[in-house]
Amino acid sequence: MQYGPGVLAFAVYMTQYQLLPYQHTAEVLNERAGLGTSPGILQRAVRVAATRLETTANAIRRALVAAPVAHADETGRRVNDTILTEAEAEAGNFPCPRRPGTRGRIKQSPAGNLIRRLREHRNEVLRFLTDLRVPCDNNQAECDLRMPKLKQKVSGCFRSDTGGDAFAILRSCLSTRRKQSDGIFNSLVLTFQGQPPMPQLE
């Protein structure tokens, strides 16, 4: 059976944006629309959407790298019960520089460590006072990273790097569309019609 762009967009929207498991999404489509879908069909739709949106995700990534200011945070991703540590920037997945750990330091209390880090990085911590483009917190980056963590909590883990990468591409594109007040579902329909939308990146 061939499924139209609306059904495929709905499947991707429910599994990748609303974080409903594949099995539950298939049940919804079968019970409410009488479609004979399976989790495998839905996973294929996710792969197709991610492939079609890869150019968009790369454009978003390049725009973030070139931006004078970007929110950043870091998290790990569980693939087949292995935690892969990756640095992620808001709405994209690209490595950020990481300071190597220091050894031989006398153990301090959490408060003492915080005070030491604030003193050592005073200029960076207070940058928002001299550069109004810099936010005073990283809440946006934390909000963007919350969804992959929630997806892992619902699903347990990504079964492959391919699934994790597809999720990252789709969330990056969909999150960017939402921040620009564009319709997420319609963006997915256009993607399945072979016209993946490109967000405003300036």
N, C-alpha and C positions, 0 to 999 in steps of 0.2 A: 504494500500500500504506500502511496506517495502522500506526504503531508505538505500542506501549504505553508507559506511564510508565517502566517498568523499562529498556527499550531506550534511550529518550531520556535518562534519567538516566545510564545507563552512558556514552552518547556524550558528554554534557557533562562527566561526571566524568573521562573519559579525556583529552579535549582541553583542558579548562580547569584541572583539578587535577593530573593526571598529566603534562600538557603534551605528549601524543602528538599529532603532526600529524593533521589531518583525514583525509588520504588513508590513513594507517596505521590510524587508528581504523576507518574504513570497511572496510578490508581485514580487520581482526580480526573485525568483525561479520559480514562476508560469509563468511569461511572457517570461523569457529567456530560461528556460529549459522545460517548459510545465508540470511542476510538480504540483500536487494538494496539496500544503502544506498550513498549517494554522499557525497562531501564537502559538496555543497550541502545535502543533507538534514540533515547534522550541523550545519552553520552555521545553518540555520533553527532547529534545536533550541536552540542556544546563544542566539540572539536571543530566542526565546520564554522561556527560563529567565531571561535577564537582565531582560526586561520584567516578568516576574512577581515577580522579586526586587528590583525597583527601589525599591519602598516600604520593604522591609527595609533595603536599603543606605542609603536616606535617613535612616531611623531610627538606624542605626549612626552615620552622619555627624553627625547632630544630637547624639547622646549623646557623641561624641568632642569636639565643639565645646564642649559644656556641661561636660565633665569638668574637674576642677581640675588634673589632670595627664594628659598624653598623650605617647606616644612620637612623634617626628617625624623625618623624613629627607626627602631630595629626590632626584629622579632625572629622567631624560629618557625620552621615549617616541618610538620611531621609527614614523612613519606614512608609508608610500609614500616611503621614503628621506629623509624630513625628520625631524629630531629636534625634538620639541616639548618644551620644558623645562616641567616641572610640579612643584610642591611636593606631596608626598604625606604624609599622616599615616597612622599605623599602621591598617591594615584599612580605609582609606577614601581618597578622593581629594578633598581640599579644599585650597585655597590657604592657605599659611602666610605670615606677613609675612616679607619678605626685605629685608635691609639693602642699600642701594645701594652700589656699589663706590666705593672712594676712589681718587682720582688724585693724582699729584704726590708720592707717598711714595717715599722712596729704597728701592730694591730690597734686600731682606734675604734671608738664607739661610732655608730651610724651618724650621730650628730657631729662628732669630731671630723669624720670623713667628709660630711657635707660642707662644713665650714672650710676645711682645707681646699676642697674643689672650688667652692665659690671664690676664695681668695686667689687661687691659681688661675682661674678662668674669668676673672672679674670683667674684663673687657667684653668677652663673648656673652656672659650672662646679662650684662647691662646694655648690650648693643641696641635693644629696642628703645632706649632713652635718646640715642643720638641718630638712629636711622629709623624713621617712622614706617618703612616698608617691613621691618622685622616685627613679628608678633611677640608679645611678652610671654607666650607659652607655646607648647607644641601640641595643643589639644587636637588640631585638625589632623595631624599625622597620626596621633593615637586613635582618633575616630576611624580613620581609613584603615588602620591595621586591625581594628577590632573585628571587622567582618571576616577576614581569613581565619582569625582565631576562633570565632564563633562557628564558622563552617567546619573547622577541625573538631570542635566540641560536638557538633551535631553528627558528623560523619565518622569521627574517630581519627581519621587521617586521610590524606590523599593516597590513592593506591599506586600512583606513579608520578614521576616528575611531569609527565605530559599533562595529567589532570591538574596538578598544582599550577603549572604554567598557564594552562587554559583559564583556570580560575583567576589568576593574577591579571591576565590580558583583559578578560571580560570585566572584572571589577574595576580595573583602571579606566577602561573606556566608559563604562556605565556610570561610575562615580563622577567622572569629568562631565558627562552629559547632564547629570543631575545638578551639579554645581552651576552649570550654565543654564539651568531651568529648561532644558530640552527634555522631551518625552522619551523615557527609557524604552518603553515597550515599542513605540514607533521606530526608534533607532534600531532595535533588533529586527523589526519587520523589514526595514530598509536593508539591513545587513543580509537577510535571507533572500531579498529580491536582487542581490548583487550590487547594491549601492550603499556600502557602509559609510555612514556619515562621518565627516571630519569636524571635530570641535574647533572653536576659535582658540588659537594658541598664542595670541599676542597680548 
